[in-house]
Amino acid sequence: MTYTFTCCDDGSGNTVGTIVRFDNVTILIDPGWFSSKVSYEDSVKYWSNLIPEVNIILLSQSSVDCIGAYAMLYHNFLPHFISRIQVYATLPVTNLGRVSTFDLYASRGLVGPYDTNEIDVDDVEKAFEHIESLKYSQLVDLRSKFDGLTLVAYNSGVSPGGSIWCISTYLEKLIYARRWNHTRDTILNGASLLDGSGKPISTLLRPSAIITTFEKFGSSRPHARRMRYFKDTMKQALTSNGSILIPVEMGGNFLDLLVSVHDFLYESAKNKLYSQVPVILVSYSRGRALTYAKSMLEWMSSSAIKTWESRDNRTPFDLGRRFHVATPEELTNYSGSKICFVSQVDSLVDEAIKQLCQLERATVILPGIDQAYPSALSILYKKWEQAFKQQNLEEGKPVSYSGHITLKNIKLDPLVNKDLEHYKEQIIERRDKRQQLTTTLIREAKKTNSIETFAGGAANGQPGALGLGGIGEGEFDDEEEEDNLMGMLRDGTTAPTGKQNAEIPTDIYIQEGAPAKHRMFPFQPQRIKRDDYGSIIDFSMLIPSEDDGNTTKRPSSEEIEEEKDPYDLMDPRRVTVKRSRKDDAKNNSSKIDENWDSIEYLDAMKDPVKRVESSSKVNVKCMVTFINLESLVDQRSATVIWPALKPKKILLLGPAGTQIESSMMTLRKREIELTAMPLNKDVQFDTTIKSLDISVDPELDQLLKWQSISDGYTVAHVIGKLVKEKPQAGKSQQQAQEQKQQLHRTRLVLKPLKTTSRHPHASGSLSIGDVRLAELKRILTAQRHRAEFKGEGTLVVDGRVAVRKISDGETVVDGAPSELFYLVKKSVTDMLAKI
């Protein structure tokens, strides 16, 4: 079977997506958009030639280089998505990818109340609602639709929900691992490539190809040592009354670094240090990433969650009252030392550098370097890298920087008069057209009866169903009006004073698919629980409720303020706090913002402005340091783990010139075929070694003698004749023609030989199975023998017979010939099957 592989390049000179084509399905993986060289219009024009042939989109990471183009594609090619394109990703990738997309699009003026607006906030939301969320190791079975295709996502260990995709057909198995990390991180477990014993998991063994890249690797230093460098750098900066600026990828390393900073502040609070240092987040998506993170704890390391639970914290993402969400202009409102996380987009990074790196003593900590880095950070990194080579600095040592850097200026002027009217008319017209297009597409889907099939499959959790939840909201006007009517009727249970309660006739909403008896009698009486003694009574109903009129309910903001501060480690009974009225007034004016994760301000109709970009040179004075905190596999581990999977070939995502040559040479010495893929060129691969599916004839099956071995497997020795299955008689001409076309799926049947039962196969016996000493100990203990493990994994039975495993295929029973010796030997042989 052949498959075609293509590395997509939209003009940036890098891989922004991967297309894999099989005979009857085309899969697009990780459509990214991150280069400032490629405009929105150029990117849409490039993808317009590829999207019409795509059937499935897979998303592996939530960073912009893997998901940046997705919402753009959904917005511009909506008919393809509604009719046939299915999108799969894990829940964290869906949620955090939404956050990354808002930051990227808002920084370029595509989303928000700007005159350059191209996409509404609601359009981005619906794009991510279209994604079908998966769990790790969940099988997406598309074999009946796409000729044997199955998809499985495994943990990649890079970011929450980050995936390694296993794409399988009847004859091919491809592993896509653009980024992965085999070691445990601050909040994440390692990649699911190896089992507990360090061996590759069986479902990923012997793939046709591994799709990865050798462009960038992680640090070879242990994670704990790098975290120590990071905390020492923060301690040095805060001790000198300086501020810290940390650029982060909101869908990538932000949560990991936030928890590391949280841990640093928590440990420092024990020594009464840095208790007043605020942690500030500068992001267009505000605090949405933290809201999502608090609901996705099951995707993170259980040991990290337990550590924070033992510290009386609800989650590692709760920093108490010291956490704030601010704009770059508001950073000057926080005097003294502060720790600032800035979303890694050009406009926010440049504004933050202007605010912090001119008047204050600031330290910029670069946790990694990648292609999507803003130009200002690239200049600072080159300065540190130059000093690192010339002065032989250690990683984490700060370097002083002083010079002029060209930074971007974003000028926002309110739209007024005719400009404002023209802008609103454009937005209203675009929304109306979008509404009409969506309604028309859904109506067409109804005509073909596909919407019921797909929506029903999605509701039942069947893989391969097309979810229209993001599209249907607000589109079915009739259903929405009925829901609103029912909600009004439920709420209006009390009549105004002076009027008698009148029974209002109501329409009955009958759910589609309800049983016939519920359609006839929609009012279902409440079931009364009964036991042998009669009806079960809830005694809480008999207790009189307290008079709520004497108690006044406090505002929710006061309750939030009185929550326990995780950094307040002193006994509250011994501490007396005196507050003046001025302080109380100040505190009341700075109450916690309940909408700290709301992005309503990005609505296109809310305070529209004219957005003008310009650049200017700014004198920057700061300290710069680089610490490789990226959760990526190191170079040596990659060259050890990939050969352990025994792949037929490894495909490297382009461009070919950026791949690290030393890693490629190491794998070539191990006789592994490597192919550095070119950009925008279709490369066809043909699998020469094929696996065969053979079914045993029922007549032969009755002659087999099955023997049980460990793990519930059964083994039998079989001799037969391999023949092709003949097409069944009575089939139509069209079905017979389709069967002839599927030559690669010809079924083979093993039929018995005429001499099989008369002349059994004569040869030396072969033992198959696995001797497990723990299982042997259980068997002998059940027979009232004293079996115990001694040194070096030796099982000693009654102090007279010893059993040890020399290797996986050799087990030695040692002892003097006796009844016990032969009993132990028989127990060992009974665990094996002989053929």
C-alpha positions in Angstrom: 0.0 0.0 0.0 1.3 3.5 -0.8 0.8 6.8 1.0 1.9 10.3 0.1 3.5 12.7 2.5 3.7 16.5 2.2 5.2 19.2 4.4 3.2 22.4 4.0 4.9 25.8 3.7 2.8 28.9 3.5 5.8 31.1 2.6 7.5 31.3 6.0 10.1 28.7 5.1 9.0 26.3 7.8 6.6 23.4 8.1 3.1 24.8 9.0 1.2 21.6 8.5 1.6 18.0 7.4 -0.6 16.2 4.9 -0.8 12.4 4.7 -2.8 10.9 1.8 -4.0 7.3 1.7 -6.0 5.8 -1.1 -9.4 7.3 0.0 -8.6 9.7 2.8 -6.5 12.8 3.3 -5.4 13.9 6.8 -4.1 17.3 7.7 -2.0 17.5 10.9 -1.2 20.6 12.9 -2.2 23.5 10.6 -0.1 26.4 12.1 0.4 30.1 11.5 3.0 32.0 13.4 5.3 33.9 11.0 4.9 37.6 10.8 6.2 37.4 7.2 2.9 35.7 6.1 -0.2 37.9 6.1 -3.7 36.7 6.8 -4.7 37.0 3.2 -1.6 35.1 1.9 -2.2 32.3 4.4 -5.9 31.9 3.4 -4.8 31.8 -0.3 -2.3 29.1 0.3 -4.7 26.8 2.2 -7.5 27.3 -0.3 -5.7 24.9 -2.6 -5.4 22.2 0.0 -8.6 22.3 2.2 -11.0 21.0 -0.5 -9.3 17.6 -0.5 -8.9 17.2 3.3 -11.2 14.8 5.2 -9.7 14.8 8.7 -7.7 17.3 10.8 -5.6 16.2 13.8 -4.3 18.7 16.4 -1.4 17.5 18.6 -0.4 20.7 20.5 -2.0 23.9 21.7 0.8 26.2 20.6 0.3 28.6 17.6 2.8 26.7 15.4 0.5 23.6 15.6 -3.0 25.2 15.8 -2.6 28.9 14.7 -4.3 28.4 11.3 -7.2 26.2 12.5 -9.8 28.9 13.4 -8.9 30.8 10.2 -9.5 27.7 8.1 -12.8 27.0 9.8 -14.0 30.6 9.3 -13.0 30.8 5.6 -13.9 27.2 4.5 -17.1 26.6 6.6 -18.9 24.5 3.9 -16.1 21.9 3.9 -16.2 21.6 7.7 -19.9 21.3 8.1 -20.3 18.7 5.2 -17.3 16.4 5.8 -14.1 17.6 7.6 -13.8 16.0 11.0 -11.4 17.5 13.6 -9.9 15.5 16.5 -7.9 16.7 19.6 -7.8 16.2 23.3 -9.8 18.5 25.6 -6.8 20.5 26.9 -5.5 21.1 23.4 -9.0 22.4 22.4 -9.2 24.7 25.4 -5.7 26.0 25.5 -5.6 26.2 21.7 -8.5 28.6 21.9 -6.5 30.8 24.3 -3.5 30.8 22.0 -5.6 31.6 19.0 -7.2 34.6 20.8 -3.8 36.0 21.7 -2.4 35.5 18.2 -5.4 37.0 16.3 -5.9 39.9 18.7 -2.2 40.8 18.4 -2.6 41.1 14.6 -5.9 42.9 14.7 -7.9 40.1 13.3 -10.1 39.7 16.4 -11.3 42.6 18.5 -13.0 46.0 18.2 -10.6 47.1 15.5 -11.2 48.4 12.0 -8.9 45.6 10.7 -11.2 43.0 12.3 -11.7 39.9 10.1 -13.1 37.3 12.5 -15.6 37.6 15.3 -15.0 36.1 18.8 -18.0 33.9 18.3 -16.5 32.5 15.1 -13.4 31.4 17.0 -15.5 29.8 19.7 -17.6 27.8 17.2 -14.4 26.7 15.4 -13.2 25.0 18.6 -16.6 23.7 19.5 -16.5 21.8 16.2 -13.6 19.7 17.5 -14.4 16.2 18.8 -12.6 15.9 22.1 -10.8 12.6 22.8 -9.1 11.0 25.8 -5.7 9.4 25.7 -5.6 5.9 24.2 -9.2 6.3 23.0 -9.7 4.6 19.7 -11.3 6.5 16.8 -12.7 3.8 14.6 -13.2 4.9 11.0 -12.5 1.5 9.4 -15.9 1.3 7.7 -15.7 4.8 6.4 -12.1 5.1 5.3 -11.0 1.6 4.6 -9.4 0.5 7.9 -8.4 3.9 9.3 -8.1 4.2 13.1 -6.7 7.1 15.2 -5.3 7.0 18.7 -3.8 9.8 20.7 -1.1 9.1 23.3 0.5 11.5 25.9 3.4 13.5 24.5 4.5 14.9 27.8 5.1 18.5 26.4 1.9 20.4 27.4 -1.4 19.5 28.9 -3.2 17.3 26.4 -0.3 17.3 24.0 -0.5 14.2 21.8 1.5 11.6 19.9 -0.8 10.4 17.1 -0.9 6.8 15.9 -2.5 6.6 12.5 -3.2 3.0 11.4 -4.8 1.4 8.3 -5.1 -2.2 7.4 -1.4 -2.2 6.2 0.2 0.9 7.5 1.0 2.4 10.9 2.3 5.9 11.2 3.4 7.6 14.4 3.3 11.4 14.4 5.4 12.9 17.2 6.4 16.5 16.4 7.1 17.3 20.0 7.5 14.9 22.9 9.2 14.5 26.2 9.9 11.2 27.9 10.7 12.6 31.4 8.3 13.9 34.0 7.9 17.6 34.3 6.5 20.0 37.0 2.9 19.2 36.3 3.0 16.5 33.5 3.9 12.9 33.2 6.4 11.6 30.5 5.3 10.6 27.0 3.5 7.3 26.7 6.1 5.6 24.5 7.6 3.4 27.2 6.0 1.2 29.8 6.9 1.0 33.5 9.8 -1.4 32.8 11.3 1.0 30.2 10.3 -1.1 27.2 8.3 0.4 24.2 4.5 -0.2 24.4 3.3 -2.9 22.1 0.8 -0.8 20.2 3.5 1.5 18.9 6.1 -1.2 17.9 7.2 -1.6 14.3 5.5 1.4 12.6 5.8 1.9 8.9 7.2 5.4 9.6 7.8 7.8 12.5 7.1 11.5 11.6 9.1 13.8 13.8 11.8 16.5 13.7 15.4 16.9 14.8 15.2 20.7 14.6 15.2 21.3 18.4 15.9 19.3 21.5 15.5 19.9 25.2 18.3 20.3 27.7 20.3 17.3 28.8 20.4 18.6 32.4 17.9 17.2 34.9 14.7 19.1 35.3 15.3 19.6 39.0 18.7 21.4 38.3 17.1 23.6 35.7 14.4 24.6 38.1 17.0 25.4 40.7 18.7 27.8 38.2 15.3 29.4 37.5 14.5 30.0 41.2 18.0 31.3 41.9 17.7 33.8 39.1 14.3 35.0 40.5 15.7 35.2 44.0 18.6 37.3 42.8 16.3 39.7 40.8 13.8 40.2 43.6 16.5 40.6 46.3 17.8 43.7 44.3 14.2 45.1 44.3 13.9 44.4 40.6 11.1 43.1 38.4 11.0 39.9 36.4 9.6 39.6 32.9 8.9 36.1 31.6 7.6 35.7 28.0 5.4 32.6 27.8 3.3 30.7 25.2 -0.2 30.7 26.6 -1.0 27.3 25.1 2.4 25.9 25.9 4.8 26.5 28.8 2.7 29.1 30.7 1.0 26.7 33.2 4.3 24.9 33.9 6.2 28.1 34.6 3.3 29.5 36.7 3.3 26.5 39.0 7.1 26.8 39.3 6.8 30.4 40.3 4.0 29.5 42.7 6.2 26.9 44.3 9.0 29.4 44.7 6.8 31.9 46.4 5.3 29.3 48.6 8.7 28.1 49.9 9.9 31.7 50.3 6.9 32.6 52.3 8.0 30.1 55.0 11.0 32.4 55.5 8.8 35.5 55.3 10.3 36.5 52.0 8.6 38.2 49.0 5.2 38.0 50.6 4.1 41.2 48.9 5.4 40.5 45.3 2.5 40.4 42.9 2.2 38.0 40.0 0.8 39.7 36.9 -0.4 38.2 33.7 -0.5 40.2 30.5 -2.5 38.5 27.8 -5.3 39.3 25.4 -7.2 36.2 26.6 -6.8 37.4 30.2 -7.1 34.6 32.8 -8.9 32.1 30.6 -6.0 29.7 30.6 -6.1 29.3 34.4 -9.9 28.8 34.3 -9.4 25.9 31.9 -6.4 24.5 33.9 -8.4 24.2 37.1 -10.9 22.0 35.3 -8.3 19.8 33.7 -6.4 18.4 36.7 -7.0 14.8 35.6 -4.7 15.5 32.6 -1.8 16.4 34.8 0.6 14.5 37.1 -1.2 13.1 40.1 1.9 13.5 42.3 2.0 17.2 41.6 -1.7 17.6 42.4 -1.3 15.7 45.7 1.7 17.9 46.6 -0.5 21.0 46.4 -3.4 19.3 48.1 -1.1 18.6 51.1 -0.3 22.3 51.2 -4.0 23.2 51.8 -4.3 24.6 48.3 -7.2 23.7 46.0 -5.1 23.6 42.9 -1.5 24.6 42.0 -3.0 27.4 39.9 -4.5 29.3 42.8 -2.1 32.1 43.8 -4.6 34.0 46.0 -4.9 37.7 46.1 -1.4 38.3 44.7 -2.4 37.2 41.2 -3.6 40.0 38.8 -4.5 40.3 35.2 -3.4 43.6 33.6 -2.7 45.4 30.3 0.9 46.6 29.5 -0.1 50.1 30.4 -1.3 49.1 33.9 2.1 47.5 34.8 3.3 50.9 36.2 0.4 50.8 38.7 2.3 48.0 40.6 5.2 49.6 42.3 8.3 47.7 43.5 9.2 44.2 42.6 6.8 42.1 40.5 6.8 39.0 38.4 5.2 39.5 35.0 4.1 36.7 32.6 3.7 38.2 29.2 2.0 36.4 26.3 4.6 35.7 23.6 3.1 37.9 20.9 4.8 40.9 19.3 2.5 43.7 20.5 2.3 42.7 24.2 6.0 41.8 24.5 7.1 45.2 22.9 4.7 47.2 25.2 5.9 45.3 28.3 9.5 46.0 27.5 8.7 49.7 27.1 7.1 49.8 30.5 9.6 47.7 32.5 13.0 48.0 30.7 13.4 51.7 30.6 12.6 53.1 34.1 12.9 50.1 36.3 15.6 47.5 36.9 14.2 44.5 35.2 15.4 40.9 34.4 14.1 39.2 31.3 14.2 35.4 31.7 13.9 33.5 28.4 12.6 30.0 29.1 13.2 28.9 25.5 13.7 30.0 21.9 11.6 29.0 18.9 10.6 30.2 15.5 7.6 32.2 16.8 9.7 34.4 19.1 9.1 38.1 18.7 12.0 40.1 17.2 12.7 42.0 20.4 13.2 38.7 22.3 15.4 37.3 19.5 17.7 40.3 19.9 18.0 39.8 23.6 18.7 36.1 23.2 21.5 36.8 20.6 23.1 39.1 23.2 23.0 36.5 25.9 24.2 33.7 23.4 27.2 35.9 22.4 28.2 36.4 26.0 27.6 32.7 26.7 30.2 31.7 24.1 32.7 34.5 24.8 32.7 34.4 28.6 31.9 30.7 29.1 28.8 31.6 31.2 26.7 29.0 32.9 23.0 28.6 32.0 21.0 31.0 34.1 23.6 33.7 34.6 22.2 37.1 33.7 23.9 39.4 31.2 23.5 43.2 31.1 22.0 44.6 28.0 21.9 48.3 27.0 21.0 49.5 23.5 18.3 50.5 21.1 15.7 48.1 19.9 13.1 48.7 17.3 9.7 48.0 19.0 6.2 48.0 17.6 3.7 50.7 18.5 0.0 50.1 18.4 -2.1 53.3 18.3 -5.8 53.0 19.0 -8.1 55.9 18.1 -11.9 55.7 18.7 -14.0 55.6 15.6 -16.5 58.4 15.3 -19.2 59.7 13.0 -19.2 58.2 9.5 -16.3 55.9 10.2 -18.1 54.4 13.1 -21.4 54.0 11.2 -19.6 52.4 8.2 -17.7 50.0 10.5 -20.9 48.9 12.3 -22.7 48.4 9.0 -19.8 46.2 7.8 -19.9 44.0 10.9 -23.7 43.7 10.9 -23.6 42.8 7.2 -20.9 40.2 7.7 -22.7 38.6 10.6 -25.9 38.4 8.7 -24.2 36.7 5.8 -22.5 34.3 8.1 -25.8 33.5 9.7 -27.5 32.9 6.4 -24.6 30.7 5.2 -24.7 28.6 8.3 -28.5 28.2 8.1 -28.3 27.2 4.5 -25.6 24.6 5.1 -27.5 23.0 8.0 -30.6 23.0 5.9 -28.8 21.1 3.1 -27.4 18.7 5.6 -31.0 18.1 6.8 -32.1 17.3 3.3 -29.5 14.6 2.9 -30.5 13.2 6.3 -26.8 13.5 7.3 -27.4 15.8 10.2 -29.4 13.2 12.2 -26.9 10.5 11.5 -23.9 12.6 12.6 -25.5 14.3 15.5 -26.9 11.0 16.8 -23.4 9.4 16.6 -21.8 12.3 18.4 -24.4 12.1 21.2 -23.9 8.4 21.6 -20.1 8.9 21.8 -19.5 7.0 18.5 -16.2 7.9 16.9 -16.3 9.5 13.5 -19.5 11.5 14.1 -19.5 15.1 13.0 -20.3 17.4 15.9 -22.4 20.4 15.0 -22.8 21.7 18.6 -20.9 24.9 17.9 -22.8 25.6 14.7 -26.3 24.7 16.0 -26.2 27.2 18.9 -28.3 30.2 17.9 -29.1 28.8 14.5 -32.3 26.8 15.2 -34.5 29.8 15.8 -37.7 27.8 16.4 -36.1 25.5 19.0 -34.5 28.5 20.8 -37.9 30.3 21.0 -39.5 27.2 22.4 -36.7 26.8 25.0 -37.1 30.5 26.0 -40.8 30.0 26.4 -40.4 26.9 28.6 -37.9 28.8 30.7 -40.2 31.7 31.2 -43.1 29.4 32.1 -40.9 27.6 34.7 -39.7 30.8 36.3 -43.2 32.5 36.3 -44.6 30.3 39.1 -45.8 33.1 41.3 -48.5 35.6 40.3 -48.4 39.3 41.2 -50.1 40.3 44.5 -53.8 41.0 44.2 -54.3 38.6 41.3 -55.4 35.0 41.5 -53.2 32.3 40.0 -54.6 31.4 36.6 -53.6 28.3 34.7 -52.0 29.3 31.5 -52.3 27.0 28.5 -48.8 25.9 27.3 -47.5 24.0 24.4 -45.8 20.8 25.1 -42.3 20.3 23.8 -41.8 16.6 22.9 -38.1 15.6 22.6 -37.1 13.8 19.4 -36.6 10.1 19.9 -38.7 9.9 23.1 -40.7 6.7 23.6 -44.3 6.5 22.4 -45.7 6.5 26.0 -43.9 9.7 26.8 -45.2 11.4 23.7 -48.8 10.5 24.7 -48.4 11.2 28.4 -45.5 13.8 28.7 -46.2 14.5 32.4 -44.4 11.8 34.2 -45.4 11.4 37.9 -42.7 11.5 40.4 -41.6 8.1 41.6 -41.9 7.4 45.3 -39.2 5.3 46.9 -40.5 2.4 48.9 -39.1 -0.4 50.9 -40.5 -3.3 52.9 -41.7 -0.9 55.6 -43.4 1.7 53.3 -42.4 5.0 51.8 -38.9 6.4 52.4 -39.1 9.8 54.0 -36.5 12.5 53.8 -36.4 13.7 57.4 -34.6 17.0 56.4 -38.0 18.1 55.0 -39.5 18.0 58.5 -36.9 20.2 60.1 -38.1 23.9 60.1 -35.9 26.2 58.2 -34.1 29.0 60.0 -35.4 32.5 59.6 -33.3 34.0 56.9 -34.7 37.4 57.3 -32.4 38.2 60.3 -29.3 37.3 58.4 -28.0 39.6 55.7 -26.1 37.9 52.9 -22.6 39.2 52.3 -21.4 40.1 48.9 -19.5 37.4 47.1 -16.5 39.6 46.8 -16.1 39.8 50.6 -16.3 36.0 50.8 -13.5 35.7 48.2 -11.4 38.2 50.2 -11.8 36.2 53.4 -10.6 33.0 51.8 -7.4 31.7 53.3 -4.3 33.1 51.6 -2.0 30.2 50.7 1.0 32.4 51.7 -0.3 33.3 55.1 1.5 30.6 57.2 1.2 32.3 60.6 -1.5 31.4 63.1 -4.4 33.8 62.7 -5.2 33.6 66.4 -1.9 35.2 67.3 -1.9 38.0 64.7 -4.0 41.1 65.1 -4.5 43.2 62.0 -5.5 46.9 62.4 -6.9 48.6 59.4 -7.7 52.3 59.0 -10.7 53.6 57.2 -8.6 54.7 54.4 -7.2 51.2 53.9 -10.7 49.8 54.0 -11.8 52.2 51.3 -8.8 51.3 49.2 -9.5 47.6 49.6 -13.1 48.0 48.7 -12.2 49.9 45.6 -9.7 47.2 44.5 -11.9 44.2 45.1 -11.3 41.0 43.1 -12.4 41.3 39.5 -15.0 38.7 39.0 -14.6 38.9 35.2 -10.8 38.4 35.2 -11.1 35.7 32.6 -13.8 37.4 30.4 -12.9 38.4 26.9 -16.1 40.4 26.2 -13.9 43.4 25.5 -12.8 41.7 22.3 -16.3 41.9 20.8 -16.2 43.7 17.5 -19.1 46.0 18.4 -17.7 47.2 21.8 -16.0 50.6 21.6 -14.6 50.2 18.0 -11.2 51.8 17.4 -8.9 52.5 14.5 -5.8 50.4 14.8 -2.5 51.8 13.4 0.8 50.0 13.6 4.2 51.8 13.6 7.7 51.2 14.9 10.2 53.2 16.8 13.6 52.7 18.4 13.6 52.5 22.2 16.6 52.6 24.5 16.4 49.4 26.6 18.3 48.7 29.8 17.8 45.3 31.5 19.4 42.0 32.6 18.9 39.1 30.2 19.3 35.4 31.0 18.4 32.1 29.2 17.3 28.9 30.9 16.2 26.0 28.8 12.9 25.1 30.5 11.2 23.6 27.5 9.6 20.2 28.0 11.4 18.5 25.1 13.3 15.2 24.8 17.1 15.6 24.8 19.2 14.6 21.8 20.7 11.5 23.3 17.4 10.1 24.5 15.7 10.6 21.1 18.5 8.6 19.4 17.9 5.7 21.9 14.1 5.6 22.2 13.3 5.8 18.5 15.3 2.8 17.4 13.7 0.8 20.3 10.4 1.1 18.4 11.9 -0.6 15.4 10.5 1.7 12.7 11.0 1.0 9.0 11.8 4.6 8.4 11.9 8.0 10.1 10.5 11.1 8.2 11.9 14.4 9.3 9.7 17.5 8.9 11.3 20.2 6.8 13.2 22.3 6.1 16.1 19.8 5.7 18.8 22.3 6.5 17.6 22.9 10.1 17.9 19.2 11.2 20.7 18.4 13.6 23.2 16.3 11.6 24.7 14.5 14.6 21.4 12.9 15.5 20.8 11.8 12.0 24.3 10.2 11.8 23.7 8.3 15.0 20.5 6.7 13.7 22.0 6.0 10.3 24.7 4.0 12.0 22.0 1.9 13.5 20.7 1.1 10.0 17.5 3.2 10.3 16.3 4.8 7.1 16.0 8.6 7.4 14.3 10.9 5.0 14.5 14.7 5.4 11.3 15.9 3.8 11.3 18.8 1.3 8.7 21.6 1.6 5.6 21.7 -0.6 6.6 18.5 -2.5 4.6 15.3 -2.5 6.7 12.3 -1.7 5.2 8.9 -2.2 6.2 5.9 -0.1 5.5 2.2 -0.7 5.5 -0.4 2.0 7.3 -3.5 0.7 6.7 -5.7 3.7 3.1 -6.3 4.3 1.2 -8.0 7.2 -1.4 -10.6 6.3 -4.7 -11.2 8.1 -5.4 -15.0 7.9 -8.6 -16.6 9.1 -8.7 -20.3 10.1 -11.1 -22.5 8.4 -13.8 -23.9 10.8 -12.9 -27.5 9.8 -9.3 -26.9 10.7 -10.2 -25.1 13.9 -11.9 -28.3 15.2 -8.6 -30.2 14.8 -6.5 -27.8 16.8 -5.4 -28.4 20.3 -5.3 -25.1 22.1 -3.0 -24.7 25.2 -3.3 -21.8 27.6 -0.3 -19.7 28.7 0.1 -16.5 30.7 -2.0 -13.4 30.2 -5.0 -15.4 28.9 -3.3 -16.3 25.6 -3.8 -19.6 23.9 -1.4 -21.3 21.5 -1.8 -24.1 19.0 0.4 -25.8 16.4 -1.2 -25.6 13.0 -0.4 -27.0 9.5 -2.6 -26.1 6.6 -2.9 -24.8 3.0 -3.2 -21.0 2.5 -5.8 -20.1 -0.1 -7.6 -17.0 -1.2 -11.2 -16.6 -0.2 -13.6 -16.9 -3.1 -16.3 -14.3 -3.5 -19.7 -15.4 -2.3 -22.2 -16.5 -4.9 -25.2 -14.4 -5.5 -23.5 -11.0 -5.2 -24.4 -8.2 -7.5 -22.1 -7.2 -10.3 -21.3 -3.9 -8.6 -20.3 -5.6 -5.3 -18.2 -8.1 -7.2 -16.4 -5.3 -9.0 -15.7 -3.5 -5.7 -14.3 -6.7 -4.3 -11.9 -7.0 -7.2 -10.7 -3.5 -6.8 -9.7 -4.1 -3.1 -6.8 -6.4 -4.0 -4.7 -5.4 -1.0 -7.5 -6.5 1.3 -7.9 -10.0 -0.1 -8.8 -12.4 2.7 -6.7 -15.5 3.1 -8.0 -18.7 4.6 -6.0 -21.5 6.1 -7.6 -24.8 5.2 -6.7 -28.3 6.5 -4.5 -30.7 4.6 -5.8 -34.1 3.8 -2.9 -35.7 5.7 -3.1 -33.4 8.7 -4.9 -35.8 11.0 -3.2 -38.9 9.8 0.5 -37.8 9.8 1.2 -35.4 12.6 4.1 -33.1 12.3 7.2 -34.8 13.8 10.0 -32.5 15.2 11.5 -31.4 18.5 9.1 -29.9 21.0 9.1 -26.2 21.6 8.0 -24.5 24.8 6.2 -21.2 24.5 5.2 -18.9 27.3 6.6 -16.9 30.1 7.6 -18.3 33.5 6.6 -15.8 36.1 8.2 -16.5 39.5 5.5 -14.5 41.3 2.8 -16.7 39.7 4.9 -19.8 40.5 5.1 -18.7 44.2 1.3 -18.3 44.3 0.8 -21.8 42.9 3.2 -23.5 45.3 1.9 -21.5 48.3 -1.6 -22.7 47.5 -0.2 -26.3 47.7 1.0 -25.5 51.3 4.7 -25.1 50.4 6.9 -22.3 51.8 8.0 -20.3 48.8 9.9 -17.0 49.3 12.2 -14.8 47.3 15.8 -14.5 48.2 18.6 -12.4 46.8 18.9 -11.6 43.0 15.3 -12.7 42.4 15.7 -16.4 43.3 12.6 -18.2 44.5 13.4 -20.8 47.2 10.8 -23.5 47.9 10.9 -25.1 51.4 14.6 -24.3 51.6 15.6 -27.1 49.3 14.7 -26.1 45.7 15.7 -22.9 44.0 14.2 -21.4 40.8 15.9 -18.6 39.0 15.5 -16.9 35.6 18.8 -16.6 33.7 17.2 -14.7 30.8 13.8 -14.2 29.3 14.0 -17.6 27.6 15.9 -19.7 30.2 14.7 -20.8 33.6 16.8 -23.0 35.9 15.4 -25.3 38.6 18.2 -26.2 41.1 18.1 -28.8 43.8 18.6 -32.4 44.8 16.4 -35.0 43.0 13.4 -35.5 45.2 9.6 -35.5 45.1 9.6 -31.7 45.8 12.1 -31.1 42.9 10.0 -32.9 40.4 6.8 -31.1 41.7 8.4 -27.7 41.2 9.7 -28.7 37.8 6.3 -29.9 36.7 4.7 -26.6 38.0 7.2 -24.7 35.8 6.5 -26.8 32.7 2.7 -26.5 33.2 3.1 -22.7 32.7 4.3 -23.3 29.2 2.7 -24.6 26.0 4.5 -27.4 24.0 4.2 -27.6 20.3 
